[in-house]
């Protein structure tokens, strides 16, 4: 995942060096919501870049069962029940919020990497990242109150990345022993 931006917008291009992306639409430019910027996301990104980490979230390892920890954490943190079943629930929640704003199907499909059906979608280019940024900022969750988390230091991020690499290697070794 690579990041770009300026004082008015920030977005990322979703790429993946560790495994193949699902399809061509998976590699796309996606804007960062202004609420994440308010919470200090840009400071976090700067610290990650300074650490030399290749991933935006260097501590995540696919085999860790991240969703098993994250979903209960989010439910507890924001006080919701029922709707969050797994990580894919975030996409469902976003698509519902986008329809309620309403954002056009073409816009929320561009943000989520879905293909918009119909012959008309085959003409022209996808909306630019500045248009997507303007539109994604229309989405809000008024009952969710977020506070800024502490930003990890470069040294902490390097330690997190090193630990994640050890877990990746251990996971590969477990897989190889099973085969």
Rosetta silent file (secondary structure, phi, psi, omega in degrees, C-alpha in Angstrom):
SEQUENCE: XXXXXXXXXXXXXXXXXXXXXXXXXXXXXXXXXXXXXXXXXXXXXXXXXXXXXXXXXXXXXXXXXXXXXXXXXXXXXXXXXXXXXXXXXXXXXXXXXXXXXXXXXXXXXXXXXXXXXXXXXXXXXXXXXXXXXXXXXXXXXXXXXXXXXXXXXXXXXXXXXXXXXXXXXXXXXXXXXXX
SCORE:     score description
SCORE:     0.000 S_00000001
   1 L     0.000  124.265  177.907    0.000    0.000    0.000 S_00000001
   2 E  -113.373  149.507 -176.311    1.535    3.305   -0.984 S_00000001
   3 E  -116.679  148.422  176.675    0.373    6.697    0.228 S_00000001
   4 E  -146.649  166.075  176.031    0.217   10.087   -1.411 S_00000001
   5 E   156.593 -173.996  176.864   -1.407   13.379   -0.673 S_00000001
   6 L  -148.994 -161.077 -177.281   -1.082   16.989    0.365 S_00000001
   7 L   -67.267  -23.239 -175.308   -2.635   19.347    2.924 S_00000001
   8 L   -97.307  -24.053 -179.496   -6.128   18.981    1.442 S_00000001
   9 L  -152.943  157.792  173.897   -6.364   15.238    0.815 S_00000001
  10 E  -143.415  139.166  178.705   -4.584   11.996    1.447 S_00000001
  11 E  -147.154  168.196  176.825   -5.184    8.707   -0.250 S_00000001
  12 E  -127.748  153.711  172.207   -3.581    5.365   -0.744 S_00000001
  13 E  -103.370  119.500 -177.991   -3.031    3.069   -3.640 S_00000001
  14 L   -78.781  115.834  174.074   -3.850   -0.437   -2.581 S_00000001
  15 L  -136.971  167.270 -179.283   -1.161   -2.852   -3.692 S_00000001
  16 L  -146.716  117.240  179.995    0.130   -6.009   -2.133 S_00000001
  17 L   -85.346  -23.643 -173.767    3.668   -7.365   -2.336 S_00000001
  18 L   -83.545  -30.876  178.471    3.002  -10.437   -0.183 S_00000001
  19 L  -149.393  160.889 -176.550    0.158  -11.973   -2.150 S_00000001
  20 L   -67.985  139.572  175.042   -1.672  -11.462   -5.426 S_00000001
  21 L   -70.803  155.645 -175.573   -4.522   -8.976   -5.474 S_00000001
  22 L   -61.300  -44.960 -179.843   -7.979  -10.377   -6.177 S_00000001
  23 L  -160.410  179.857 -177.461   -8.481   -8.545   -9.498 S_00000001
  24 H   -60.666  -35.092 -179.050   -7.512   -5.400  -11.433 S_00000001
  25 H   -69.475  -16.734  179.714  -10.052   -3.284   -9.504 S_00000001
  26 H   -67.974  -27.677  175.815   -8.295   -4.245   -6.250 S_00000001
  27 L   -92.253  107.483 -173.934   -5.412   -1.937   -7.134 S_00000001
  28 L  -152.764  162.479  174.471   -6.972    1.482   -6.802 S_00000001
  29 E   -92.566  126.384 -177.891   -6.562    4.915   -5.297 S_00000001
  30 E  -126.483  129.345  179.801   -8.726    5.358   -2.235 S_00000001
  31 E   -75.304  155.992  175.668   -9.059    8.600   -0.271 S_00000001
  32 L   -96.616  129.695 -178.959   -8.654    8.760    3.503 S_00000001
  33 L   -61.350  143.496 -178.709  -11.710   10.090    5.339 S_00000001
  34 H   -59.575  -28.483  178.641  -11.242   13.472    7.024 S_00000001
  35 H   -65.303  -38.901  176.091  -12.165   11.935   10.396 S_00000001
  36 H   -66.549  -36.166  177.123   -9.112    9.657   10.208 S_00000001
  37 H   -65.203  -40.868  178.117   -6.994   12.673    9.333 S_00000001
  38 H   -61.101  -34.422 -178.485   -8.411   14.510   12.372 S_00000001
  39 L   -79.837   -1.196  175.621   -7.430   11.544   14.533 S_00000001
  40 L    98.267   20.623 -178.560   -3.796   11.817   13.418 S_00000001
  41 H   -57.473  -38.666 -178.627   -3.592    9.236   10.649 S_00000001
  42 H   -64.304  -35.635  176.357   -1.047   11.318    8.758 S_00000001
  43 H   -64.509  -40.793  177.625    1.251   11.329   11.828 S_00000001
  44 H   -62.100  -47.190 -179.844    0.961    7.545   11.991 S_00000001
  45 H   -59.285  -42.396  178.600    1.766    7.229    8.271 S_00000001
  46 H   -61.085  -41.751  179.304    4.815    9.469    8.697 S_00000001
  47 H   -65.968  -39.676  178.410    6.066    7.297   11.559 S_00000001
  48 H   -64.023  -46.221  178.702    5.545    4.115    9.508 S_00000001
  49 H   -59.931  -44.088 -179.055    7.422    5.588    6.541 S_00000001
  50 H   -64.493  -26.300 -179.798   10.264    6.739    8.808 S_00000001
  51 H   -76.124  -17.808 -177.207   10.521    3.226   10.251 S_00000001
  52 L    86.587    2.591  179.062   11.165    1.775    6.798 S_00000001
  53 L   -63.269  145.074 -179.179    8.203   -0.619    7.075 S_00000001
  54 L   -88.935  -21.809 -179.336    6.770   -1.721    3.733 S_00000001
  55 L  -106.948  153.029  178.286    3.179   -2.133    4.929 S_00000001
  56 L   -65.661  -36.553  177.762    0.878    0.501    6.362 S_00000001
  57 L  -120.086   81.089 -171.250    0.077   -1.801    9.294 S_00000001
  58 L   -66.320  -14.780 -179.494    3.334   -3.707    9.747 S_00000001
  59 L   -85.362   -8.926 -177.881    2.128   -5.647   12.780 S_00000001
  60 L   -82.379  131.151  174.721   -0.641   -7.464   10.925 S_00000001
  61 L  -125.470  127.445 -172.849    0.018  -11.030    9.916 S_00000001
  62 H   -54.245  -35.997 -175.854   -2.695  -12.752    7.919 S_00000001
  63 H   -82.130    0.018 -175.901   -2.484  -15.976    9.911 S_00000001
  64 H   -75.691  -11.608 -174.582   -2.893  -14.233   13.296 S_00000001
  65 L    72.049   41.318 -176.092   -6.690  -14.326   13.301 S_00000001
  66 H   -52.134  -45.330 -178.250   -6.792  -10.518   13.398 S_00000001
  67 H   -61.692  -31.444  179.303  -10.559  -10.396   12.940 S_00000001
  68 H   -63.901  -29.335  177.154  -11.071  -12.670   15.948 S_00000001
  69 H   -91.459  -42.982 -169.754   -9.482   -9.981   18.118 S_00000001
  70 H   -68.774  -44.325 -176.101  -10.470   -6.826   16.247 S_00000001
  71 H   -61.156  -50.418  176.497  -14.233   -7.291   15.901 S_00000001
  72 H   -60.238  -35.677  178.519  -14.873   -7.816   19.661 S_00000001
  73 H   -61.961  -46.320 -179.465  -12.515   -4.879   20.375 S_00000001
  74 H   -66.037  -43.972  179.276  -14.474   -2.567   18.058 S_00000001
  75 H   -58.265  -43.430  179.952  -17.826   -3.740   19.418 S_00000001
  76 H   -68.408  -42.293 -175.686  -16.651   -3.042   22.959 S_00000001
  77 H   -66.054  -44.263 -176.141  -14.994    0.283   22.079 S_00000001
  78 H  -103.142    1.206  173.498  -17.940    1.837   20.230 S_00000001
  79 L    69.680   38.073  177.891  -20.683   -0.029   22.059 S_00000001
  80 L  -108.893  154.411  175.085  -22.340   -1.778   19.132 S_00000001
  81 L  -136.817  151.972  171.603  -23.863   -5.209   18.992 S_00000001
  82 L    92.332  -57.519 -167.978  -25.158   -7.372   16.211 S_00000001
  83 L   -78.870  -26.655 -179.056  -24.007   -5.843   12.959 S_00000001
  84 L   -90.389  105.782  179.369  -20.266   -6.553   13.085 S_00000001
  85 L  -102.374  -35.865 -179.367  -19.769  -10.249   12.417 S_00000001
  86 L  -156.952  179.872 -177.794  -16.389  -10.217   10.642 S_00000001
  87 L   -61.765  -29.782  179.920  -14.032   -7.817    8.869 S_00000001
  88 L   -66.517  -20.334  178.030  -16.169   -7.965    5.727 S_00000001
  89 H   -59.465  -29.084  178.729  -18.970   -6.359    7.760 S_00000001
  90 H   -62.543  -38.665  178.510  -17.142   -3.037    7.444 S_00000001
  91 H   -65.654  -42.939  177.967  -17.681   -3.117    3.684 S_00000001
  92 H   -61.455  -43.893 -179.739  -21.396   -3.866    4.161 S_00000001
  93 H   -63.322  -43.240  178.576  -21.678   -1.049    6.701 S_00000001
  94 H   -62.789  -46.049 -177.832  -19.889    1.378    4.377 S_00000001
  95 H   -61.588  -39.798  177.784  -22.061    0.427    1.378 S_00000001
  96 H   -64.403  -46.198  178.927  -25.223    0.970    3.467 S_00000001
  97 H   -61.328  -40.642  179.515  -23.956    4.349    4.710 S_00000001
  98 H   -62.801  -39.565  178.780  -23.026    5.340    1.146 S_00000001
  99 H   -68.801  -33.117 -177.766  -26.527    4.512   -0.079 S_00000001
 100 H   -76.399  -20.612 -176.643  -28.067    6.498    2.791 S_00000001
 101 H   -63.632  -51.252   -3.555  -26.047    9.704    2.091 S_00000001
 102 L   -96.126  144.335  167.864  -26.712    9.022   -0.897 S_00000001
 103 L   -99.183  150.656  178.283  -23.550    8.498   -2.914 S_00000001
 104 L   -67.049  152.204  177.661  -23.944    7.260   -6.452 S_00000001
 105 H   -56.099  -40.590 -179.480  -23.370    3.549   -7.009 S_00000001
 106 H   -59.371  -40.285 -179.283  -20.502    4.455   -9.325 S_00000001
 107 H   -70.177  -51.221 -177.362  -18.747    6.400   -6.536 S_00000001
 108 H   -71.343  -24.585  171.915  -19.097    3.837   -3.765 S_00000001
 109 H   -67.663  -39.215  178.738  -18.163    1.049   -6.168 S_00000001
 110 H   -64.002  -38.316 -179.595  -14.976    2.970   -7.061 S_00000001
 111 H   -68.960  -42.075 -176.223  -14.112    3.339   -3.360 S_00000001
 112 H   -88.900   -8.509  179.512  -14.734   -0.328   -2.515 S_00000001
 113 L    84.398   17.156  175.992  -13.294   -1.772   -5.715 S_00000001
 114 L   -85.449  156.563  175.855  -16.563   -3.182   -7.008 S_00000001
 115 L   -92.719  126.567  178.463  -17.446   -3.182  -10.687 S_00000001
 116 L   -78.061  126.270 -179.403  -20.499   -1.049  -11.521 S_00000001
 117 L   -71.453  159.840  175.113  -22.888   -3.037  -13.721 S_00000001
 118 L   107.754  152.744 -178.501  -24.206   -1.741  -17.016 S_00000001
 119 H   -64.435  -38.237 -177.623  -22.897   -0.711  -20.409 S_00000001
 120 H   -59.691  -29.227 -178.487  -22.512    2.935  -19.358 S_00000001
 121 H   -71.715  -12.411 -179.521  -19.897    2.034  -16.765 S_00000001
 122 H   -83.111   -7.949 -177.873  -17.595    0.834  -19.553 S_00000001
 123 L  -104.962  143.902  177.893  -17.206    4.385  -20.926 S_00000001
 124 L    78.353 -177.427 -179.251  -14.967    7.079  -19.495 S_00000001
 125 L  -102.752  163.994  174.066  -12.631    6.874  -16.534 S_00000001
 126 L   -67.725  151.579  178.013  -13.286    6.212  -12.880 S_00000001
 127 L   -55.592  145.478 -179.889  -13.830    9.328  -10.772 S_00000001
 128 L   -71.801  164.161 -175.654  -10.602   10.954   -9.626 S_00000001
 129 H   -63.590  -31.390  177.975   -9.288   10.681   -6.086 S_00000001
 130 H   -68.055  -37.718  175.669  -10.278   14.292   -5.262 S_00000001
 131 H   -66.135  -44.520  178.826  -13.885   13.538   -6.254 S_00000001
 132 H   -61.849  -38.532  178.771  -13.813   10.317   -4.219 S_00000001
 133 H   -62.343  -47.501  179.285  -12.385   12.275   -1.262 S_00000001
 134 H   -58.288  -41.185 -176.359  -15.196   14.845   -1.418 S_00000001
 135 H   -75.340  -42.006 -178.475  -17.772   12.064   -1.543 S_00000001
 136 H   -65.137  -30.700  179.089  -16.326    9.773    1.146 S_00000001
 137 L   -68.819  -12.627  176.187  -16.232   12.723    3.555 S_00000001
 138 L   -75.045  -18.259 -178.252  -20.041   12.917    3.304 S_00000001
 139 L   -84.236  130.394  176.400  -20.296    9.642    5.190 S_00000001
 140 L  -144.761  158.631  177.526  -20.496    9.910    8.961 S_00000001
 141 L  -123.016   88.057 -170.617  -21.554    7.779   11.889 S_00000001
 142 L   -61.048  -22.876 -178.796  -22.990   10.307   14.358 S_00000001
 143 L   -90.067    0.298 -179.951  -23.318    7.798   17.211 S_00000001
 144 L  -106.304  120.154  179.044  -19.659    6.764   17.032 S_00000001
 145 L  -109.722  119.993 -179.012  -17.232    8.948   18.975 S_00000001
 146 L  -111.275  142.200  175.998  -13.567    8.356   18.231 S_00000001
 147 L  -117.050  154.734 -177.867  -10.598    9.723   20.130 S_00000001
 148 L   -67.623  127.060  174.963   -7.037   10.048   18.882 S_00000001
 149 L   -79.757  160.508  174.384   -4.889    7.033   19.732 S_00000001
 150 L   -66.630  141.272  179.198   -1.278    7.534   20.773 S_00000001
 151 L   -87.785  128.910  179.297    1.022    7.500   17.737 S_00000001
 152 L   -66.798  147.792  176.348    3.689    4.823   17.877 S_00000001
 153 L   -78.363  165.830  177.406    7.293    5.920   17.676 S_00000001
 154 H   -58.315  -43.477  179.648    9.557    4.839   14.830 S_00000001
 155 H   -61.800  -40.650  178.575   11.343    2.450   17.230 S_00000001
 156 H   -65.423  -40.696  179.473    8.017    0.900   18.303 S_00000001
 157 H   -65.892  -40.845  176.923    6.947    0.433   14.678 S_00000001
 158 H   -61.098  -41.292  178.881   10.273   -1.233   13.832 S_00000001
 159 H   -65.948  -40.771  178.132    9.797   -3.610   16.778 S_00000001
 160 H   -62.614  -44.736 -179.778    6.217   -4.355   15.702 S_00000001
 161 H   -64.028  -41.537  179.389    7.366   -5.060   12.112 S_00000001
 162 H   -64.591  -41.213  178.160   10.181   -7.347   13.320 S_00000001
 163 H   -64.488  -41.052  178.926    7.750   -9.264   15.539 S_00000001
 164 H   -62.749  -40.923  178.798    5.296   -9.626   12.649 S_00000001
 165 H   -63.428  -40.007  176.102    8.057  -11.010   10.412 S_00000001
 166 H   -60.725  -40.908  179.231    8.922  -13.584   13.099 S_00000001
 167 H   -68.150  -37.271  176.669    5.233  -14.604   13.231 S_00000001
 168 H   -61.083  -47.364 -179.616    5.085  -14.855    9.413 S_00000001
 169 H   -62.231  -43.678  178.738    8.125  -17.133    9.390 S_00000001
 170 H   -62.108  -39.665  177.980    6.689  -19.249   12.219 S_00000001
 171 H   -64.429  -41.264  177.154    3.407  -19.527   10.309 S_00000001
 172 H   -64.161  -41.562  179.819    5.201  -20.654    7.136 S_00000001
 173 H   -63.012  -40.779  176.997    7.177  -23.209    9.128 S_00000001
 174 H   -61.715  -42.870 -179.999    3.956  -24.607   10.658 S_00000001
 175 H   -63.483  -43.119 -179.477    2.414  -24.850    7.175 S_00000001
 176 H   -64.733  -36.817  179.495    5.469  -26.627    5.753 S_00000001
 177 H   -67.230  -34.179  179.151    5.461  -29.175    8.616 S_00000001
 178 H   -67.690  -34.175 -177.246    1.796  -30.014    7.915 S_00000001
 179 L   -83.378    0.000    0.000    2.576  -30.704    4.250 S_00000001
